[in-house]
Amino acid sequence: FSPGENIYGPFEAGFGAQQDNILAGMGCTSGFGYVQGGIDTATAEQVVAQDCGVTLPRISGNQYISLLDECGGHTNEYHFHERLTCLYTAMAGSGHSARVGMGTDGKFLYGKWEDFSASSTPQLDACGGHFGVTPESGGHNVYHYHVQDTAPFTFGCFGPIEHKTGEYKMVTLSECKALYSGCGDGDQVTLSLPTGNVQYDPWCPCYDSSGSNV
């Protein structure tokens, strides 16, 4: 990938009749697989799978069939939502994941590993960040973000929070939700997934450790 590809937040804008060709490519018949906006890409894909009676993602012949490609991006105007696994190594002996992006707050995003050789992932706050040493920080602890396997995948919000003059802390779930009008605004929905029904708060990018944003 060339430098400069955009990293988007977790949400899809939704699927309707205008996306029938895309949905057909995933195995849906016309009128099925429609998903409202504000659902994260991984959950939206499972809503499509359930409604269309297909498995997503899946391999068919030599084709990977999914809402996103294997690197976690999609569309002709290519951008990432998830994984970004093509941008950093998970080779034996590798340590802290490489830098893969930068937020609009100027802080850096790294791959998922704190130390791959020890199978160690960091404990992150609700924004997806923490204080720690990075390959570029010269041994100093700095606040930075990591890619996550589950929503919000990259940035849930921008941290840290200054709680005293010149002193900063990681961001709690309630502090994250307070930043967004889409959190707790009364539009909670029930989504039907292959694993069962789940409650979901559209357009709220703040998730607890179980993966719930409600």
DRENTIRO-680521 format. One record per residue (C-alpha): residue number from 1; residue in three letters; chain; x, z, y. Coordinates in nm, 3 decimals. Layout:
% DRENTIRO-680521
<atom kelum="NUM" lopa="ALA" lumvex="A" xx="X" zz="Z" yy="Y"/>
...
END
This chain:
% DRENTIRO-680521
<atom kelum="1" lopa="PHE" lumvex="A" xx="0.000" zz="0.000" yy="0.000"/>
<atom kelum="2" lopa="SER" lumvex="A" xx="0.115" zz="-0.075" yy="0.352"/>
<atom kelum="3" lopa="PRO" lumvex="A" xx="0.141" zz="0.216" yy="0.595"/>
<atom kelum="4" lopa="GLY" lumvex="A" xx="-0.167" zz="0.252" yy="0.812"/>
<atom kelum="5" lopa="GLU" lumvex="A" xx="-0.450" zz="0.253" yy="0.556"/>
<atom kelum="6" lopa="ASN" lumvex="A" xx="-0.722" zz="0.489" yy="0.674"/>
<atom kelum="7" lopa="ILE" lumvex="A" xx="-0.815" zz="0.810" yy="0.494"/>
<atom kelum="8" lopa="TYR" lumvex="A" xx="-1.186" zz="0.883" yy="0.534"/>
<atom kelum="9" lopa="GLY" lumvex="A" xx="-1.378" zz="1.202" yy="0.477"/>
<atom kelum="10" lopa="PRO" lumvex="A" xx="-1.565" zz="1.272" yy="0.153"/>
<atom kelum="11" lopa="PHE" lumvex="A" xx="-1.898" zz="1.109" yy="0.234"/>
<atom kelum="12" lopa="GLU" lumvex="A" xx="-2.058" zz="0.775" yy="0.158"/>
<atom kelum="13" lopa="ALA" lumvex="A" xx="-2.298" zz="0.620" yy="0.409"/>
<atom kelum="14" lopa="GLY" lumvex="A" xx="-2.548" zz="0.569" yy="0.127"/>
<atom kelum="15" lopa="PHE" lumvex="A" xx="-2.662" zz="0.294" yy="-0.109"/>
<atom kelum="16" lopa="GLY" lumvex="A" xx="-2.983" zz="0.096" yy="-0.070"/>
<atom kelum="17" lopa="ALA" lumvex="A" xx="-3.112" zz="-0.256" yy="-0.131"/>
<atom kelum="18" lopa="GLN" lumvex="A" xx="-2.833" zz="-0.399" yy="0.085"/>
<atom kelum="19" lopa="GLN" lumvex="A" xx="-2.584" zz="-0.272" yy="-0.172"/>
<atom kelum="20" lopa="ASP" lumvex="A" xx="-2.762" zz="-0.423" yy="-0.476"/>
<atom kelum="21" lopa="ASN" lumvex="A" xx="-2.468" zz="-0.654" yy="-0.548"/>
<atom kelum="22" lopa="ILE" lumvex="A" xx="-2.224" zz="-0.361" yy="-0.548"/>
<atom kelum="23" lopa="LEU" lumvex="A" xx="-2.456" zz="-0.156" yy="-0.768"/>
<atom kelum="24" lopa="ALA" lumvex="A" xx="-2.504" zz="-0.450" yy="-1.006"/>
<atom kelum="25" lopa="GLY" lumvex="A" xx="-2.127" zz="-0.456" yy="-1.053"/>
<atom kelum="26" lopa="MET" lumvex="A" xx="-2.147" zz="-0.095" yy="-1.170"/>
<atom kelum="27" lopa="GLY" lumvex="A" xx="-2.422" zz="-0.179" yy="-1.420"/>
<atom kelum="28" lopa="CYS" lumvex="A" xx="-2.742" zz="-0.108" yy="-1.223"/>
<atom kelum="29" lopa="THR" lumvex="A" xx="-3.053" zz="-0.322" yy="-1.218"/>
<atom kelum="30" lopa="SER" lumvex="A" xx="-3.219" zz="-0.398" yy="-0.885"/>
<atom kelum="31" lopa="GLY" lumvex="A" xx="-3.394" zz="-0.097" yy="-0.736"/>
<atom kelum="32" lopa="PHE" lumvex="A" xx="-3.181" zz="0.161" yy="-0.912"/>
<atom kelum="33" lopa="GLY" lumvex="A" xx="-2.875" zz="0.357" yy="-0.804"/>
<atom kelum="34" lopa="TYR" lumvex="A" xx="-2.986" zz="0.421" yy="-0.448"/>
<atom kelum="35" lopa="VAL" lumvex="A" xx="-2.826" zz="0.726" yy="-0.288"/>
<atom kelum="36" lopa="GLN" lumvex="A" xx="-2.885" zz="0.876" yy="0.055"/>
<atom kelum="37" lopa="GLY" lumvex="A" xx="-2.597" zz="0.911" yy="0.299"/>
<atom kelum="38" lopa="GLY" lumvex="A" xx="-2.395" zz="1.228" yy="0.334"/>
<atom kelum="39" lopa="ILE" lumvex="A" xx="-2.314" zz="1.276" yy="-0.036"/>
<atom kelum="40" lopa="ASP" lumvex="A" xx="-1.947" zz="1.293" yy="-0.134"/>
<atom kelum="41" lopa="THR" lumvex="A" xx="-1.816" zz="0.990" yy="-0.323"/>
<atom kelum="42" lopa="ALA" lumvex="A" xx="-1.767" zz="1.165" yy="-0.658"/>
<atom kelum="43" lopa="THR" lumvex="A" xx="-2.116" zz="1.314" yy="-0.657"/>
<atom kelum="44" lopa="ALA" lumvex="A" xx="-2.272" zz="0.991" yy="-0.526"/>
<atom kelum="45" lopa="GLU" lumvex="A" xx="-2.113" zz="0.802" yy="-0.813"/>
<atom kelum="46" lopa="GLN" lumvex="A" xx="-2.267" zz="1.043" yy="-1.064"/>
<atom kelum="47" lopa="VAL" lumvex="A" xx="-2.610" zz="1.005" yy="-0.898"/>
<atom kelum="48" lopa="VAL" lumvex="A" xx="-2.571" zz="0.629" yy="-0.947"/>
<atom kelum="49" lopa="ALA" lumvex="A" xx="-2.464" zz="0.680" yy="-1.309"/>
<atom kelum="50" lopa="GLN" lumvex="A" xx="-2.765" zz="0.898" yy="-1.386"/>
<atom kelum="51" lopa="ASP" lumvex="A" xx="-3.018" zz="0.673" yy="-1.214"/>
<atom kelum="52" lopa="CYS" lumvex="A" xx="-2.881" zz="0.356" yy="-1.374"/>
<atom kelum="53" lopa="GLY" lumvex="A" xx="-2.817" zz="0.502" yy="-1.719"/>
<atom kelum="54" lopa="VAL" lumvex="A" xx="-2.447" zz="0.409" yy="-1.718"/>
<atom kelum="55" lopa="THR" lumvex="A" xx="-2.115" zz="0.590" yy="-1.739"/>
<atom kelum="56" lopa="LEU" lumvex="A" xx="-1.899" zz="0.598" yy="-1.427"/>
<atom kelum="57" lopa="PRO" lumvex="A" xx="-1.611" zz="0.557" yy="-1.402"/>
<atom kelum="58" lopa="ARG" lumvex="A" xx="-1.552" zz="0.350" yy="-1.717"/>
<atom kelum="59" lopa="ILE" lumvex="A" xx="-1.324" zz="0.083" yy="-1.860"/>
<atom kelum="60" lopa="SER" lumvex="A" xx="-1.486" zz="-0.243" yy="-1.969"/>
<atom kelum="61" lopa="GLY" lumvex="A" xx="-1.232" zz="-0.476" yy="-2.126"/>
<atom kelum="62" lopa="ASN" lumvex="A" xx="-0.947" zz="-0.469" yy="-1.876"/>
<atom kelum="63" lopa="GLN" lumvex="A" xx="-1.171" zz="-0.380" yy="-1.580"/>
<atom kelum="64" lopa="TYR" lumvex="A" xx="-1.199" zz="-0.038" yy="-1.418"/>
<atom kelum="65" lopa="ILE" lumvex="A" xx="-1.561" zz="0.005" yy="-1.308"/>
<atom kelum="66" lopa="SER" lumvex="A" xx="-1.625" zz="0.269" yy="-1.044"/>
<atom kelum="67" lopa="LEU" lumvex="A" xx="-1.736" zz="0.327" yy="-0.688"/>
<atom kelum="68" lopa="LEU" lumvex="A" xx="-1.367" zz="0.362" yy="-0.600"/>
<atom kelum="69" lopa="ASP" lumvex="A" xx="-1.056" zz="0.203" yy="-0.747"/>
<atom kelum="70" lopa="GLU" lumvex="A" xx="-0.804" zz="0.402" yy="-0.949"/>
<atom kelum="71" lopa="CYS" lumvex="A" xx="-0.620" zz="0.507" yy="-0.633"/>
<atom kelum="72" lopa="GLY" lumvex="A" xx="-0.937" zz="0.646" yy="-0.474"/>
<atom kelum="73" lopa="GLY" lumvex="A" xx="-1.013" zz="0.371" yy="-0.223"/>
<atom kelum="74" lopa="HIS" lumvex="A" xx="-1.254" zz="0.079" yy="-0.184"/>
<atom kelum="75" lopa="THR" lumvex="A" xx="-1.412" zz="-0.203" yy="0.020"/>
<atom kelum="76" lopa="ASN" lumvex="A" xx="-1.268" zz="-0.514" yy="0.181"/>
<atom kelum="77" lopa="GLU" lumvex="A" xx="-1.176" zz="-0.302" yy="0.486"/>
<atom kelum="78" lopa="TYR" lumvex="A" xx="-0.980" zz="-0.083" yy="0.249"/>
<atom kelum="79" lopa="HIS" lumvex="A" xx="-0.976" zz="0.293" yy="0.296"/>
<atom kelum="80" lopa="PHE" lumvex="A" xx="-0.927" zz="0.603" yy="0.083"/>
<atom kelum="81" lopa="HIS" lumvex="A" xx="-1.171" zz="0.882" yy="0.004"/>
<atom kelum="82" lopa="GLU" lumvex="A" xx="-1.020" zz="1.052" yy="-0.303"/>
<atom kelum="83" lopa="ARG" lumvex="A" xx="-0.707" zz="1.099" yy="-0.517"/>
<atom kelum="84" lopa="LEU" lumvex="A" xx="-0.448" zz="0.879" yy="-0.335"/>
<atom kelum="85" lopa="THR" lumvex="A" xx="-0.253" zz="0.895" yy="-0.660"/>
<atom kelum="86" lopa="CYS" lumvex="A" xx="-0.079" zz="0.563" yy="-0.595"/>
<atom kelum="87" lopa="LEU" lumvex="A" xx="0.096" zz="0.720" yy="-0.295"/>
<atom kelum="88" lopa="TYR" lumvex="A" xx="0.288" zz="1.002" yy="-0.464"/>
<atom kelum="89" lopa="THR" lumvex="A" xx="0.467" zz="1.062" yy="-0.790"/>
<atom kelum="90" lopa="ALA" lumvex="A" xx="0.379" zz="1.292" yy="-1.076"/>
<atom kelum="91" lopa="MET" lumvex="A" xx="0.699" zz="1.217" yy="-1.267"/>
<atom kelum="92" lopa="ALA" lumvex="A" xx="0.865" zz="1.486" yy="-1.474"/>
<atom kelum="93" lopa="GLY" lumvex="A" xx="1.082" zz="1.711" yy="-1.260"/>
<atom kelum="94" lopa="SER" lumvex="A" xx="0.914" zz="1.628" yy="-0.932"/>
<atom kelum="95" lopa="GLY" lumvex="A" xx="0.838" zz="1.924" yy="-0.706"/>
<atom kelum="96" lopa="HIS" lumvex="A" xx="0.622" zz="1.936" yy="-0.393"/>
<atom kelum="97" lopa="SER" lumvex="A" xx="0.416" zz="1.619" yy="-0.359"/>
<atom kelum="98" lopa="ALA" lumvex="A" xx="0.518" zz="1.363" yy="-0.101"/>
<atom kelum="99" lopa="ARG" lumvex="A" xx="0.348" zz="1.320" yy="0.234"/>
<atom kelum="100" lopa="VAL" lumvex="A" xx="0.067" zz="1.065" yy="0.205"/>
<atom kelum="101" lopa="GLY" lumvex="A" xx="-0.110" zz="1.083" yy="0.540"/>
<atom kelum="102" lopa="MET" lumvex="A" xx="-0.170" zz="1.258" yy="0.869"/>
<atom kelum="103" lopa="GLY" lumvex="A" xx="-0.487" zz="1.407" yy="1.012"/>
<atom kelum="104" lopa="THR" lumvex="A" xx="-0.610" zz="1.332" yy="1.360"/>
<atom kelum="105" lopa="ASP" lumvex="A" xx="-0.489" zz="1.685" yy="1.443"/>
<atom kelum="106" lopa="GLY" lumvex="A" xx="-0.131" zz="1.567" yy="1.384"/>
<atom kelum="107" lopa="LYS" lumvex="A" xx="-0.076" zz="1.778" yy="1.070"/>
<atom kelum="108" lopa="PHE" lumvex="A" xx="0.036" zz="1.617" yy="0.747"/>
<atom kelum="109" lopa="LEU" lumvex="A" xx="-0.146" zz="1.559" yy="0.420"/>
<atom kelum="110" lopa="TYR" lumvex="A" xx="0.046" zz="1.579" yy="0.092"/>
<atom kelum="111" lopa="GLY" lumvex="A" xx="-0.036" zz="1.492" yy="-0.267"/>
<atom kelum="112" lopa="LYS" lumvex="A" xx="-0.200" zz="1.758" yy="-0.482"/>
<atom kelum="113" lopa="TRP" lumvex="A" xx="0.107" zz="1.937" yy="-0.617"/>
<atom kelum="114" lopa="GLU" lumvex="A" xx="0.282" zz="2.238" yy="-0.471"/>
<atom kelum="115" lopa="ASP" lumvex="A" xx="0.531" zz="2.204" yy="-0.758"/>
<atom kelum="116" lopa="PHE" lumvex="A" xx="0.457" zz="1.942" yy="-1.020"/>
<atom kelum="117" lopa="SER" lumvex="A" xx="0.736" zz="2.062" yy="-1.250"/>
<atom kelum="118" lopa="ALA" lumvex="A" xx="0.555" zz="2.398" yy="-1.275"/>
<atom kelum="119" lopa="SER" lumvex="A" xx="0.205" zz="2.239" yy="-1.284"/>
<atom kelum="120" lopa="SER" lumvex="A" xx="0.139" zz="2.438" yy="-0.965"/>
<atom kelum="121" lopa="THR" lumvex="A" xx="-0.131" zz="2.348" yy="-0.714"/>
<atom kelum="122" lopa="PRO" lumvex="A" xx="-0.166" zz="2.548" yy="-0.391"/>
<atom kelum="123" lopa="GLN" lumvex="A" xx="-0.439" zz="2.792" yy="-0.295"/>
<atom kelum="124" lopa="LEU" lumvex="A" xx="-0.610" zz="2.610" yy="-0.009"/>
<atom kelum="125" lopa="ASP" lumvex="A" xx="-0.850" zz="2.720" yy="0.263"/>
<atom kelum="126" lopa="ALA" lumvex="A" xx="-1.185" zz="2.557" yy="0.338"/>
<atom kelum="127" lopa="CYS" lumvex="A" xx="-1.011" zz="2.285" yy="0.540"/>
<atom kelum="128" lopa="GLY" lumvex="A" xx="-0.788" zz="2.194" yy="0.247"/>
<atom kelum="129" lopa="GLY" lumvex="A" xx="-0.475" zz="2.341" yy="0.402"/>
<atom kelum="130" lopa="HIS" lumvex="A" xx="-0.235" zz="2.634" yy="0.368"/>
<atom kelum="131" lopa="PHE" lumvex="A" xx="0.093" zz="2.770" yy="0.500"/>
<atom kelum="132" lopa="GLY" lumvex="A" xx="0.396" zz="2.674" yy="0.295"/>
<atom kelum="133" lopa="VAL" lumvex="A" xx="0.725" zz="2.489" yy="0.277"/>
<atom kelum="134" lopa="THR" lumvex="A" xx="0.709" zz="2.109" yy="0.271"/>
<atom kelum="135" lopa="PRO" lumvex="A" xx="0.982" zz="1.853" yy="0.198"/>
<atom kelum="136" lopa="GLU" lumvex="A" xx="1.024" zz="1.799" yy="0.575"/>
<atom kelum="137" lopa="SER" lumvex="A" xx="0.986" zz="2.156" yy="0.706"/>
<atom kelum="138" lopa="GLY" lumvex="A" xx="1.348" zz="2.265" yy="0.664"/>
<atom kelum="139" lopa="GLY" lumvex="A" xx="1.254" zz="2.572" yy="0.461"/>
<atom kelum="140" lopa="HIS" lumvex="A" xx="0.998" zz="2.695" yy="0.716"/>
<atom kelum="141" lopa="ASN" lumvex="A" xx="0.637" zz="2.774" yy="0.633"/>
<atom kelum="142" lopa="VAL" lumvex="A" xx="0.408" zz="2.531" yy="0.812"/>
<atom kelum="143" lopa="TYR" lumvex="A" xx="0.036" zz="2.466" yy="0.789"/>
<atom kelum="144" lopa="HIS" lumvex="A" xx="-0.035" zz="2.144" yy="0.601"/>
<atom kelum="145" lopa="TYR" lumvex="A" xx="-0.302" zz="1.982" yy="0.384"/>
<atom kelum="146" lopa="HIS" lumvex="A" xx="-0.309" zz="1.876" yy="0.019"/>
<atom kelum="147" lopa="VAL" lumvex="A" xx="-0.515" zz="1.622" yy="-0.171"/>
<atom kelum="148" lopa="GLN" lumvex="A" xx="-0.775" zz="1.795" yy="-0.392"/>
<atom kelum="149" lopa="ASP" lumvex="A" xx="-0.941" zz="1.680" yy="-0.715"/>
<atom kelum="150" lopa="THR" lumvex="A" xx="-1.286" zz="1.776" yy="-0.584"/>
<atom kelum="151" lopa="ALA" lumvex="A" xx="-1.468" zz="1.737" yy="-0.252"/>
<atom kelum="152" lopa="PRO" lumvex="A" xx="-1.370" zz="1.734" yy="0.029"/>
<atom kelum="153" lopa="PHE" lumvex="A" xx="-1.070" zz="1.562" yy="-0.142"/>
<atom kelum="154" lopa="THR" lumvex="A" xx="-0.852" zz="1.559" yy="0.173"/>
<atom kelum="155" lopa="PHE" lumvex="A" xx="-0.970" zz="1.722" yy="0.499"/>
<atom kelum="156" lopa="GLY" lumvex="A" xx="-1.267" zz="1.959" yy="0.510"/>
<atom kelum="157" lopa="CYS" lumvex="A" xx="-1.189" zz="2.056" yy="0.869"/>
<atom kelum="158" lopa="PHE" lumvex="A" xx="-0.881" zz="2.104" yy="1.081"/>
<atom kelum="159" lopa="GLY" lumvex="A" xx="-0.695" zz="2.434" yy="1.058"/>
<atom kelum="160" lopa="PRO" lumvex="A" xx="-0.552" zz="2.683" yy="1.104"/>
<atom kelum="161" lopa="ILE" lumvex="A" xx="-0.754" zz="2.918" yy="1.328"/>
<atom kelum="162" lopa="GLU" lumvex="A" xx="-0.586" zz="3.121" yy="1.600"/>
<atom kelum="163" lopa="HIS" lumvex="A" xx="-0.721" zz="3.472" yy="1.544"/>
<atom kelum="164" lopa="LYS" lumvex="A" xx="-0.484" zz="3.648" yy="1.783"/>
<atom kelum="165" lopa="THR" lumvex="A" xx="-0.272" zz="3.507" yy="2.062"/>
<atom kelum="166" lopa="GLY" lumvex="A" xx="-0.003" zz="3.305" yy="1.889"/>
<atom kelum="167" lopa="GLU" lumvex="A" xx="-0.115" zz="3.416" yy="1.541"/>
<atom kelum="168" lopa="TYR" lumvex="A" xx="-0.290" zz="3.176" yy="1.305"/>
<atom kelum="169" lopa="LYS" lumvex="A" xx="-0.479" zz="3.216" yy="0.980"/>
<atom kelum="170" lopa="MET" lumvex="A" xx="-0.635" zz="3.001" yy="0.709"/>
<atom kelum="171" lopa="VAL" lumvex="A" xx="-0.997" zz="2.894" yy="0.753"/>
<atom kelum="172" lopa="THR" lumvex="A" xx="-1.278" zz="3.064" yy="0.559"/>
<atom kelum="173" lopa="LEU" lumvex="A" xx="-1.581" zz="2.885" yy="0.417"/>
<atom kelum="174" lopa="SER" lumvex="A" xx="-1.815" zz="3.036" yy="0.677"/>
<atom kelum="175" lopa="GLU" lumvex="A" xx="-1.577" zz="2.936" yy="0.957"/>
<atom kelum="176" lopa="CYS" lumvex="A" xx="-1.568" zz="2.581" yy="0.824"/>
<atom kelum="177" lopa="LYS" lumvex="A" xx="-1.948" zz="2.560" yy="0.806"/>
<atom kelum="178" lopa="ALA" lumvex="A" xx="-1.980" zz="2.692" yy="1.161"/>
<atom kelum="179" lopa="LEU" lumvex="A" xx="-1.794" zz="2.382" yy="1.283"/>
<atom kelum="180" lopa="TYR" lumvex="A" xx="-2.057" zz="2.137" yy="1.157"/>
<atom kelum="181" lopa="SER" lumvex="A" xx="-2.419" zz="2.085" yy="1.257"/>
<atom kelum="182" lopa="GLY" lumvex="A" xx="-2.473" zz="1.927" yy="0.915"/>
<atom kelum="183" lopa="CYS" lumvex="A" xx="-2.409" zz="2.257" yy="0.737"/>
<atom kelum="184" lopa="GLY" lumvex="A" xx="-2.708" zz="2.484" yy="0.682"/>
<atom kelum="185" lopa="ASP" lumvex="A" xx="-2.946" zz="2.267" yy="0.884"/>
<atom kelum="186" lopa="GLY" lumvex="A" xx="-3.232" zz="2.285" yy="0.634"/>
<atom kelum="187" lopa="ASP" lumvex="A" xx="-3.200" zz="1.942" yy="0.473"/>
<atom kelum="188" lopa="GLN" lumvex="A" xx="-3.080" zz="2.061" yy="0.132"/>
<atom kelum="189" lopa="VAL" lumvex="A" xx="-3.165" zz="1.822" yy="-0.152"/>
<atom kelum="190" lopa="THR" lumvex="A" xx="-3.172" zz="1.830" yy="-0.532"/>
<atom kelum="191" lopa="LEU" lumvex="A" xx="-2.954" zz="1.564" yy="-0.694"/>
<atom kelum="192" lopa="SER" lumvex="A" xx="-2.994" zz="1.448" yy="-1.053"/>
<atom kelum="193" lopa="LEU" lumvex="A" xx="-2.659" zz="1.405" yy="-1.229"/>
<atom kelum="194" lopa="PRO" lumvex="A" xx="-2.570" zz="1.334" yy="-1.595"/>
<atom kelum="195" lopa="THR" lumvex="A" xx="-2.475" zz="1.703" yy="-1.623"/>
<atom kelum="196" lopa="GLY" lumvex="A" xx="-2.803" zz="1.827" yy="-1.472"/>
<atom kelum="197" lopa="ASN" lumvex="A" xx="-2.955" zz="1.892" yy="-1.132"/>
<atom kelum="198" lopa="VAL" lumvex="A" xx="-2.754" zz="2.034" yy="-0.843"/>
<atom kelum="199" lopa="GLN" lumvex="A" xx="-2.840" zz="2.152" yy="-0.494"/>
<atom kelum="200" lopa="TYR" lumvex="A" xx="-2.656" zz="1.972" yy="-0.214"/>
<atom kelum="201" lopa="ASP" lumvex="A" xx="-2.634" zz="1.996" yy="0.165"/>
<atom kelum="202" lopa="PRO" lumvex="A" xx="-2.581" zz="1.641" yy="0.298"/>
<atom kelum="203" lopa="TRP" lumvex="A" xx="-2.307" zz="1.589" yy="0.557"/>
<atom kelum="204" lopa="CYS" lumvex="A" xx="-2.159" zz="1.936" yy="0.506"/>
<atom kelum="205" lopa="PRO" lumvex="A" xx="-1.788" zz="1.900" yy="0.409"/>
<atom kelum="206" lopa="CYS" lumvex="A" xx="-1.730" zz="2.270" yy="0.332"/>
<atom kelum="207" lopa="TYR" lumvex="A" xx="-1.723" zz="2.357" yy="-0.040"/>
<atom kelum="208" lopa="ASP" lumvex="A" xx="-1.673" zz="2.683" yy="-0.226"/>
<atom kelum="209" lopa="SER" lumvex="A" xx="-1.447" zz="2.729" yy="-0.528"/>
<atom kelum="210" lopa="SER" lumvex="A" xx="-1.727" zz="2.617" yy="-0.764"/>
<atom kelum="211" lopa="GLY" lumvex="A" xx="-1.768" zz="2.289" yy="-0.574"/>
<atom kelum="212" lopa="SER" lumvex="A" xx="-2.095" zz="2.382" yy="-0.402"/>
<atom kelum="213" lopa="ASN" lumvex="A" xx="-2.154" zz="2.318" yy="-0.031"/>
<atom kelum="214" lopa="VAL" lumvex="A" xx="-2.491" zz="2.496" yy="-0.024"/>
END
